[in-house]
Structure formats: C-alpha cells, structure tokens
Amino acid sequence: MSQKYRRPAFGRDSVWLASADVIAVLLAFVGQLILARALISESYGLFVIAIDLFATLFLLLDLGLPTLLARDGPRNPSAIWSGMLRIYRLQGFAVILFAPIVVTIVLLQSVHDGLMLLGAGVALVHIASYAPRTALRAAGDARFESVTKVVERLVTTSGYATLFFISSTDVVAYATVFLGGAVIGLLLAFIGAYRTCATSTQRTDSSHLGSDWVSKKTLLLAALPFAITLGVLPYVIRIEKFILANELGFDEVALFHVAQLAWLAGLLIPQAMRAALLPVLGASRQQRPIFNQHLERVESICFALVPIGLVSGAAIVWILLPIGFPIEYFDGTLGASARDVFMILLAGWAFTVLSVPSYTALQAGERPWLFTLLIFTVVVSSTVLGIILIDWGTQTSTGRAIEMAAYASVASAFVMLCLGIVLSRRIEQFKQRGIQWIATIITVFITCVALSQQSYWVLVGLGLFILLPQGLEAMKTIVETQHPTTPGEAE
C-alpha cells in the first residue's frame, strides 16, 4: 500500500492554526488571571521570569531547523519523518553542550532553584515540540497540530484551576502543572507526526529533502539565518518596555504590558498565516510563477483581514480588557489608559498582517539571510525610534511617553512592511496596487489614532471595507500546482 499525503493548503491550514491559537490565547488569558489571584505578587513575578528567561535563552537551541523542515518538507513528504529525527539528533547535541552551562549560571544567581529548573524544563519541552508540529504542518496535517496546541493549553489551565480551588499558593506546584501540560502537548505532537509521517512504506532518507540536507554542515549553514533570527526576535516586542523601565519605571511598563497583551493575541493571526504559507511557498520555490500566484492571493486576503481585525480588536478590547484587569490601568491613574494605547498598537497589527506575504517569501526563498537582515533592521529601528520618541514624550508627561512607546512599535512594524517588500523584490507588485497600498496605510493610521482619541475621524476606517470583496474572491481562488513526482505525495 502506498502512503498518501495531503499537500499543505494556505486557506485550510491557516484557519486551523489561527482558530487553535485564538482558543489557546483565551485559555492562557484565563490561566494568567488564575495565577495573578492565586500567587502573591513576588511569586507571580518569579514565575513569569523563570518561564520567560529560559524561553528566551533556550530559543537558540531550536537551531532554525524546524523552519527549514517546514520549507522543504512539502516537496518530499516521505522524507519528513527522517528529517524530524535528524533535527532531534542535532538539537540534542546542542542541548548537551549549551543547556547545563546556562542552567548553572542562572542557578548561581537564582533565589528559587526549584522554580528555575522547572522553567528550564518547560522551555526545553516546548522547543522539542517544534519539530513534530512542523512535521505535521509540512505533511498537510495542520489540523492535528492545532489539536495538540489546544489540548496542551487546556490541560495547563485546568491544572491551574484545580490548584486554585484547593487554595494552593505554591508557585512550584503551578510551574509543575505548566511543565505537565507542555509534556502532554509534546507527546501528542510526536504521536501525530509518527501516525502521519512514519507509517509510509515509501519512507525515504532526509537527504531527499533537498541539497541543504545532504550533510550536517550544509544543513546547519542553511538553518543559520533562521537560528540567528530566532535569537533576535524575542527582543522585538520587549524593547519599548525596556526603554520605558529605564526612563520612567515599572508601573508604566505594567500599563504598556497590559495593552500589549491584547495586541500580542491579535498577532497570532499573522503568525498562523505565516506558518501555513511557509510550506506552501516552500513546495513551489523552484516554480516562480506559482510562487508569485500564492503571494498575490495571500496579499488580497491580508488586505481583507485589516478592516475585520481593526473592528473586532477595538470592540473586544473596549469591552473585555477592563473586566480582567484593575481599573487603574484604564482611568489615567498611571498616566494613560491601556485601552487607548492598544488602539495605537492596532495600526502596528495591521502593518504586520500586510507584511505576511513579503517576510514569508524571504523565509521560503533562496536567500534566507535577507530575512535575518529584515529582522535585524526592525530591531535596530525599534530601538532607535523607541529611544527618540519615548525620550521626547517624557519631556511632556508620563502618558505621552507611554503613547510614544506605542508609536515606536507601530513605526517598527511599518519599517518591516516597507523593507520586506523591497527585499522580497515585490516592488512591481506594490506599484500595481500602489493606490490601494497608500490609501490603506493612511486610512489605518488615521483610524487607529482616532480610536485612541475617541474621535469621530474613526469613521474614515469604514472605507477599508471595500477591500473585503477581493479578499473573498482570493479565498475561493485555487492556485494551479504541479503534480508531485514522488508517488503518493499528494492527495
């Protein structure tokens, strides 16, 4: 019997991944509320630090290899399982060399060794789950990948709730629950990858994934741009908070963080789109006309998502965010309203959505170093703009400084959009839709500023809904693809 593989499909896979991410974020939000109420502030702060610290430090252990598997796997699904096991071998070697050193250094400075060790365990398990989840997506089974994410978060949140109802205030117990949920998610992903990718009678060696997979040297060099990018990415969303902490204090950072929580939840949509699009572009990277057709289709969908996201995001935050957090984050006590700051950040969300085709094309293209250049430029611009704008804002008032931090974030998203178009060589496509691009960018900015100031100018944003028909038409469009050469590769 020959094994049949489903080919990755942007529309289907992005819906599954985005839906799962939305559910997971809602469950995570509930989990954070439970932690904030169950633990004293010091314990809660230690918990956050333990998880974030190792998540950032250990991200380099990913080595960029799962991204390479997502790009190259769809071209030869029969080699995905072998590629996944090869990734594990290389990552395992990196863990043996790097993890003990990092953990020792952290423990020497730590005030809670048990919690830090659990934080390290959570980070390592999450990194281990990337390869099987990527294998599922590359094999066209993003549906099961989505299930693993939701189950992991459901188990974790349920565990938090159980501890809360028995009146537990032990931070180690909550961290253990977090680790348990991560382990269950990893096991489900591994089982799913085995079921989808390892049961084929025509399974082939990972070297069949492409020339980059011929040797360890070529594989690591090909993944290096993605590995470096992963090391830099965690700082993109934290730079403004670092600058605010230095210029003002932690109260202002807390307010900005609350506004950012809703914004980060919205970023799951472009992240899911990128995750679904990368395997599709990877499968057609040698077929430029088809590659461009995919990008044009996704670009139309992105334009249509902008008005939907602005309206739904503003409505949800206006109603729900004050319910979950204390009133001082919204009444001006801390200098500004987290709700108004979020409305400014919403423009950055729109620019990030519009960037999806360009920066995913760079990841899937023949020169992934351009993607690394893009992210480095975004980080540098975010830092420079943050320092300049926040410093200027502090000369006026605390609230103005927080708003300037939001504008700096929006400006860095705009830099990513513009530079991504240039580096991906999509200038001609931009010119073809030049009026639409310029009108959309201006309208988005006016709308979001009006939302933050509660001005009637927000009605200008209604004009964005003329973008919906082209998006709906693009959703129905099927891009012609070549039949795979590997028997049983497509379904």
Buried (B, 14 or more C-beta within 10 A) or exposed (E): EEBEBBBBBBBBBBBBBBBBBBBBBEBBBBBBBBBEEBBEEEBBEBBEBBBBBBBBBBBBBBBBBBBBBBBBBBBBBBBBBBBBBBBBEBBEEBBEEBBEEBBEEBEEEBEBEEBBBBBBBBBBBBBBBBBBBBBBBBBBBBBBBBBBBBBBBBBBBBBBBEBBEEEBEEBBBBBBBBBBBBBBBBBBBBEBBBEBBBEBEBBBEBBBBBEBBEEEEEBBEBBBBBBBBBBBBEBBBBBBBEBBBEBBEEBBBBBBBBBBBBBBBBBBBBBBBBBBBBBBBBBBBEBEEBBBBBBBBBBBBBBBBBBBBBBEBBEBBBEEBBEBBEEEBBEEEBBBBBBBBBBBBBBBBBBBBBBBBBBBBBBBBEEBBBBBBBBEBBBBBBBBBBBBBBEEBBEEEBBBBBBBBBBBBBBBBBBBBBBBBEBBEBEEBBEEBEEBBEBBBEBBBBBBBBBBEEEEEBEBBEBBEBBBEBBEEBBEEEBEBEEBEBEBBBE
